[in-house]
Amino acid sequence: MRASEIPTAALVLGVNVPDHDMTFQSLSELLQQSVTPYVASVQAKECGTLKHLMKRVLERLTGAVVVVDDEEEEEEAEQLHKSAHCSLGTLCDWYDAKTKKSSTGTPGKKRTSPAKDEQQQPPVVIIFKDLEAFNPRVLQNFILICSLYVQRLPLMFIFGIATSPSTVQHMLPHSVSSLLCIQLFQSLSCTQHLATVIDKLILTHNFPFKLSGRVMQVLISIFLYHDFSVRNFIKGIQLALLEHFHSQPLSVLCCKKKEARLNLMQLSHANVERVRKLPSFKRYVEKQEQQEQVNLLQDDGHLKEVCQKLMKDLHKYHKNYYPVLRCLHTLTSTLPRYPLGKQIRELHLICLEKNVWENEDYQSAMKLLKMLAKDELIALLQRCAENLQTVKSKKMNAAFVQLEELLAKFKQLDTAAAAVETVPTVVESITSPVKNLQKKTDLFQLQKTLLEMNESLRSKKRSPFEVLRNEALEFIDGLVRSHLSPPESQTLNEVCYFSSSATVRRHLNATPRTSIQSALSSPYYYIQNDNLKTEDGSVSNAAPDICIAYKLHLECGRLINLYDWLEAYATVVSAAEGKDQESDEFGKVDEVKHARFIRAVSELEFLGFIKSTKQKTDHVARLTWGGC
């Protein structure tokens, strides 16, 4: 890098990533903690001209009010004592004062050479969050000006790019880009960030709160098909957490093992009755003997003692579930066509729904594993052993020891000698029926010969490697059947698992039109005014004007006569005012009612329910159908 070049990092974040602000905020904090305290972040919407860009940079770095030349003189006079002029010369003077103050603040240290001092001076980092949105002319002029101050100011740029690195070449001509020493950096994809979040928050036994399969599917679908936002995915988990603890009184048991025991012994009689009503606990009671059933349904103390054991079993289930899940994913994630999914979250969703070993894809995956070579199988089993070793559990420790023994047997095999001994018998067993096959044969004879070949292959002696490979896969299959049963099979799973996917979908994936129609049809749901209560689904005459106008427009066809609509509206409003229906004033349109009606119609037009039309005079066209 030449001395006249400005070090520049081009950070490619990718398209459709709403988490850019959070990424740059974390980057700024990290730079301020470990590299330099002088970091400024700017956006295109606040830097329309060169003066405003310079002003934002100086304000973010110095923290002082910066005066632009075209501002009024009165404002300059008021802020003269605390303002700074908008130029890089001012920034250089400020930086020199700051660095000299920090260098002279420790008089006990020995002075170093000037060249070494320059190297130790912290750089001034300017982050352009959305490079594509900046005015190219403004950006070019700013870089040209900054290049004149490189000797006095250690500047560094960070370009936030959403599309392609070629954006820099399109926006900056060679005369400007040659002043930059650009290094390209590629951010991780949002799906990789999602995998990290799921691995740290969901696929762990350290957090007792869990999500059911349907809730997980809703959150992942919103992420993949709507926003690609990891931050929104985390907010979805937080929403599910709040809903679980708000709607489930027994969520007091959703905590660490020791705290759950204490809370369990302090349960009130009402909460004990809630435990008895849990579907999983009912299934548990039905499996017990008659006397035990009576004790569980009548004796609160006995139920609490039993629930302590059940909660302990639930914690053990979670502790053993995730290591075995990772082992199964390790074995199947590299198979052709990914029968159990490429990502571990896909396998986790399958295990949450039903017994994974009953799945046809699981059976096909086990068949493919029986075709693996020795080196591939040993490498996968070693990774499985690493997953089992990280968990402190008796069953997982025993499984780890058994898997290590299998790996030791694999290493002792002499596959080459075994293959030499078995080749002649295999060839002979396969070719012997073919020798007896006639040149011209019928379908029956061919079928008979193929059956004999199949039986000979089954009856032939397997090699030691094949025997050991089958033993290892049977061991893995036993772990899967023992520890990967769905959570619904566990008693008291409702305490830890949140399963209301409709609630999450309603809050995170809302449908605006449906919500608006519900609000206009049933205003009591939002306003909570007793005067708006109705039983037959109609709108009260005391409802807001827009609700009355909306309900009346539902009774019309494609074209709505404005005068008839106004007459009907005036009749409903007159009834709300308590006027006598036989009087002449009832249903009469005055200026106030006319104005209220016009406002209600304008609001409906703004919301997209109606539009003006030229087909008929004094008519509007209806745009929505099938309203609530």
N, C-alpha and C positions, 0 to 999 in steps of 0.2 A: 504494500500500500504506500502510495506517495504521500508526502507530508501535506500536500495541498488537498488531498481527498478527504471526504467526510465519511467515517464508518457508518454503514447503513445496513440494517437487518430487515429483509423482506419476509414478513411472517404471513404465510398462506394459511388461512383458517378454514376456507371452504365456504360454499354457498349454503343457504338455508340453515345457518347456525345462529339462533337468536341469543346465544350466550356470549357474544363478542364483548359486550360491556363488562361482564363478569371476568372474562379472560384477561382483558387489558387492566382491569382493576387489580387483579391478583398479580399480574406482571409488574405493575407500578409499585405495589407494596413490596414485592420481592426485590426489585431493583433498589428501592429506598433502604431496605434493610441490609442488603449485602454488597451493593455496588456504589451507589451515589445517592445523596439526598436531593439532588437537583433533577427532578423528573416532571415533565409537563405533558399532559394529554390533551389533544385538540380534536374536534370534530368538524366536518365540512359545513354543517348547517350554521355554525357560529363563526365561520371564517370565510365570508363571501368575498372579501377584498383583502389585499395585502396588508392594509392598515389594521384591519380587525384580526387577521392572523397574528401579526406582530404583537398586537395588544394582548391577545389571549395567552400567547407564549410568555410574555413578560409578567403578566398578572399571575399565572400559575407558578412561575418560578420564584418571583420576588415576593408575592403576596401583597404588593402595593397597588394603588389605583394608578392606572396608566392613562395618560391623556393623549387622545388622537387629535391631529391638527385641525380637523373640521368640526370639532366640538365647540360649543359656545364659549365665549370668553368669560361669561359670568361663572360657569361651572369651573373653569380653570382657576379663577380667582378664589373661589371657595375652597378648592382642594389643592391649592398651590403648595401648602406646607407638607402634604403627605403624598403627592403625586409624582410620577416619573414620566419622562418623555419617551415616546414610542420609537425606540431605535435600538439596534444591537450594540451601539456604543455605550448606551446606558447599561445594558445587560453586562457588557464586559467590565465596566467600572464596578458594578455591583458584585460581580463574581470575584474580581481582584480583591475587593474589600473583604468578602467572605473568606476567601482562601488565606489571605494574610492574617486575618483574625484567628483562624483555626490553627495556622502554623505558629503564630507567636503566642498562642495560649498555653504552650508547654515549654517554659524557658529552660527547664532542666535538661532537655534533650540537646544533643549535639546537632549543629547545622550540617546539612548535607549539601551536595553540589546542586547548582541550579538545574542541570539536566535531570537529576534524579527527582528533584521537587516537581518538575513538570510531569514526569511519569506518574508520580504519586497523586497528582491532583485529580479529584473526582470529576468525571465527565458530566456534561449537561445533556440529558437525554430528552428528546422530543418525540412523542408518539403520535403518529397520524392514524387514528382509529379506522377510518373508512377512506382509503386512498382513492378509490374509484369515484367517490362523490365530490372530491375537491376540484376546484376550477384549475385546469392545467396551467393557465397563464399565471395565476396566483402562486401556485406551487413552484413553477420555474423561477419566478422572480425571487421568491423567498430563498430558494437554494442558491441562486447566484449571489444574493446579499450575504448569506451565511458563509459562502466560500471565501469571501473577503476577510472574514474574521477568524478563520481557522487557526491562525498563528497565536491569536490572543485568547481564544475560547475553545476548549476541547469539546466540540459538538459531536453528538451521535444521534442518528435518526432510526426510528422503527416504523416501517410501513405496514399497516394492517391491510392485507389483500384478501378479498373474498372470492375472486374469480380465478385469475391465472397470473403467474409471474410476468407474463408478457405485457401486463397492464403498465408496468413501469416504462417499458420501451414505447408504448403507444402514447403515454402522457408526457414523457420527457424526451426532448431531442438529444442527439448525441453530445452536443455542446454542453448540455446540463447534466446528463447522466454520467459523462466522463468525470465530473467533479465528485462523484460518489463511488465509494468502494462497497459494492452491494454483496451481501452474503444471504443466500436463500435458506429459510427455515420452514419446514412443513409441520403443521400442527397435527396431532392425532385426530382421527375422525371421531364424530360424535358417537358412533356405535361403539367404538373402543372405550370412550369415556363412560358410556352406559354400562358396558361390561364390568368396568372397574367399580362403579357405584353398586351394581347388583352383587358383585363379589364381596364388597366390604360391608354392605348394610343388610342384605337379604340372605345370602348363602353363608350364614355364620350362626353358630349357636350362642354367641355372646349377647345377642339382643333377643329377648323373649318374645317381642311382638313380631307376628308373622302375617303375611298376606296369603289369602286363598288363591287358587288357580285363576278364577274368573277376574278377581281384582288385578292380579298381575297381568292378565291378558289385556284388560282395559288400559292400564297404564302404558304397557309396551306398544299397544296399537296406536294410542294417542301420540306417542313419541315417534313411531316409524312413519305414520301416515299423515301427521298434522304439522308438527313444529320442530322435530329433531332437537328439542331443548332438554338438556340434562337437568337444568335448574327446575323446569316445570315438572320433570319426572320426580325429583326430590320433593317438590311441593305436594305432588300427588301422594307420596308416601306419608308426608306430614299430615295431610288432610285425612287419610285413612287412619292414622294414629289418633288424631283428635276425635274422629267419629267413633272409633272403637271405645276409647275411654269415656266418651260422653254417653253413648247409647248402651253400653254393656256394664251393668253394675258389678259383675264378677271380674271385671278387668283389674280390680285391686290385686288379683292373684297373678297378673301378667308382669312379673318382676323376677329378680334373682331368686335362687332356690331358698336361701335363708329368709329373705323378706317374705316370700310366698308362704312359708310355714307360719311365720308370725301372723300375717294377715288372715290366714286360713283359720287359725285358732280364735281370732277375734270376729269372725263372721257373725252377723246377726241372724235371728231366726228367719227373717224375710229373705236374706241372701242364701241361707241354707235351702230354703224352699225353691229358690231359683236354680240351685245346683241340681235338685231332684228333677226339675223340669227340662234340663238339658237333654237333647236327643241322644248324645253319646253316653250320658250317664244312665239313661233309661235302658239302652241296649246292654250296658254293663250289669245293671240290676237283674235284667231278664235271664242272664247267664248264671246267676248265683243260685244257691240252694234256697229253699223256702224260708227257713229261719233267718238266713242272712238277708234276704229281701225285706223281711219285716223289720230287722234292725236298721237297715239302711234307710227305710222309709219313715221310721218313727223315732229313732234315737239320733239326735243331733250330734252328740259327742262321738258316737261310733262312726257316724258319717264323716266327721272331720278327720278322724284317725285314718279312715280308708282313703280320703281325698289326699292326705299327705303322701301316702304311698303312690297314688295315681299321679300326682303332680311330679313326684320324683321320677316315675317311669316316663312321663312326658318330657322332662328335661334330658333323660338318658336317650330317648328316641331322637331328639334334635341333635344331641352330641354325636350319635352314631350315623345319623342320616346323611349329613353333608360330606364327610370323608368318603363314604361309599358312593355317593352321587358323583364326586370328583373322579373316583376311580373308574366308574362306568363311563363317564364322559371322556376320560383319557383313552380308554380302549376303543371307543366307538367314533370319536370325532374325526379320525383320519380314514375311516372306511369309505369305500366308493359310494357316492350318492348320499352319504350321511343319513343312514336309516333312522337314527335317533337325534338328528339335528347337528348342525355345525357348532352352535353356541350352547353353552351349558344351561342358559335360561330356557332353551327349547326342551331339553331333557328334564329340567326341573318342572316345567309345566305339565309334561306327560306324567311324571311321577305324582304330581298333586292331584290329578284327575282320577287315576285308577291304578291298579297293579301293573307296573311296567312290564313284568315278565309275561303277562297275558297279551301283550301287544304283538301283532304280527311283525312289526318292524324290529322288535327285540329279538324274535326268533331268527329273522334273516341276519341280524347283526352277529348273533352267536355263530351262525353258520359261516359267515365271512371270517370271523376270528379264528375258526378252526382251519382256515387256509393260510394263515400267516406263517412266514418263515421264522426260523429260530431267532435270528438277530432282532427282527422287528418285535417279536413277542417279548423277548427278554427286556428290550428297551422300554416297552409299555408297562411291563410288570414292575420294573424298577421305579418308574414314575408313580405307579399305584402305591408302592411301598413308601415312597416319600410322603404321599398324601395321608396314609394311615399313621405314619410315625409322628405327625405334628399334633395329634389329638391324644390327650391323656384320658384314656378310657380302658377298662379291663378288656372288653370285647375287641376294641380296636388294637390293643397291644397284642392280644392273642392272635388276631388275624395278621398282624404285621410279622410276628414270629413265624407263623405258618407260611406266609408268602416268602419270607427270606429262605426258608428251607426249600421251597420249590425252586427258587432262583439258584440256590446252591446245586440242586440236582441238575438243573439245565446246564450249568457250567461244566459239570462232570461228564456230560454226555459226549460220546465219540460218534457223532452223526455220520461221519464218513464211513467208518467200518460197518455201522449198522446198515447203511444204504447199500454197500457192496454185497452184504449177505442176503439182503431181501430182494435185490433186483431180479435174479434168475427165477425165484418162485413167483414173483409178480408177473413177469413176462410169460412164464409158462401157464399160470392160471388164467391169464387173459387170452392167450393165443390158442390154448388147447381146445376150447369149444369151436373156435373158428376153423381149425383144421378139419373138424368133422362136418363142417358146413358144406353142403353141396354147391356146385356152381350155379345150378338152377334150382331154386327152392321157392316154396310158397310162403304166404304170410304167417301161417301157423308155425312152420319150422323156424322162421326168423324170430318170431316172438319167443319161442321156446329157447332158442340159443341165447337171446339177450337176457332172459331170466336166469339162465345158468351162469352167464357172465356176471350178473349182478350178485348172485349168491356166492360165487367164488371170490368176488371182491370183498364181500362182507366177512366171509369165513377166513380170509387170509390173515396171517399173523401181522399185527401192527408193529411198527418200529418203536423203539424206546422213546423217541422224541414225540411221536404221535400219542403214545400213552400218557406221557408227562404233560403234553399240551392239553389233552382232554381233562386231565386231573386239575390243571391250573384253571381252566375255564369253568369247570364244575365248582371249584372253590369260589370263583368270582360270582357265579350264578347263585351259590348259596348265600353269599353276603347280600346280594341284591334282594333275594326273597326274604331274608331275615330283617333287613333294615330299611328298605325302600318302599314299604307299604304307604299308601296315601294317609295324610294327617287325619282324615275323617274316621279312620279306623281306631284312632287313639282316643281314649276316654278323656273328657274335659278339654278337648281341643278347642272348643268355643271360647275358652278363656284367653287364649293367645292369638287366635286366627280371626282376622277381619274378613268377612265374606260378602258384604253388601256392595256388589259391583254397581248396582243401579245408583246408589248414592254418589259414588265416585264419578260415574259417567255424567250424572246430572250436574255436578259442580264443575267438573273439568272440561267436559265436552258438551256444553250447553247448546241448545238450538234457539237462537234469538227469536225467530218467528213464533215458535210454539210458546215461548215464555211471554211474548207480547200478547198473543191471543188469549193465553190463560189469564193474564192480568186484566185485559179488557173485558173478558167474560165473567171473571170472578174477582172483582176488586177487593173483596173482603180478605182474600188470601194474602194480600200484600199490605193493605191499609189497616186491617184488624179493627174495623169499626163495626159495632153490633148492628147499627142501622142498615148495613149493607148485606146482612145475612139473608140468604134466600134458600129455599129447600128444593124448588123445582128446576133449578138451573137458570132461571131468568135473572135479569139485572134489576136491582131495586131502583125505584124512581128517585132515590136519594143519592145515587151513584154519581161520580164525576161526569161532566158533559160528554167527554170523549167515549166513555163506556156506554152511555145511552145512545149516542150516535152510531157507535160500532154495532150494538145489538140490533138497532133498527135497520142498518144497512145489510145485515145478514138475511133479513126477510125479503130483500129485493132481488131482482134478476140481474142480468148483465149490465143494463143501463138503469141508472137511478135518477128519478125526477127530483131536482133539488127542492122544488116548492112542496111536493108531497112529503119529502123527507123533513122539511122544516115544520110542516103542520103536525106531523107525528111527534117530532121532538117537543114542540110547544105543548102538546097535550100531555106528554109524560111529565114535563117540568111543572106544568100547572097542577097536576095531581100531587107532585112532591111539595108544592107550596101550600097545599091544603085548601085550595079553592073549591067552591061548590060547583059540581059538574053541570048543574042546571042554570048557572048564572051565565050572563053574556061574556064575562071576562075570562071564563074558562077556555083554555086553548087559544086565546088570542095572542098574536105575535106582536110584541112590543120591541123597542130598540135594544133593550138589554138582552132579551132572549135571542134576537136576531144576531147580535154581536157574539154571544156565547156559542151559537150554532156555527157561525162562520169560523170561529176559532177551532171548534171541534173538528169541522170538516177539513180545515187546513192541516191540523195535526194528523188526521188520518191519511191525507195526501202525502204528507212528509214521511209517514211510516210505510207508505207503499201499498195501502189498501185500495185506494181509488186514484183515478187520474181524470183530467179534463178531456172531453171528447168533442169533436165537431160533427158527429153523426146526427145529434139532435140538440136543439137549443135548450139551455137550462138543464142539461143532463151531465152526469159524470159516469165514467165506466168503472165497474167493479173489477178488481184485479186478483183477488184471492177467493178460494173456494174451500169448502170443507173445514170451516172454522170451528173452534172449540165450542 
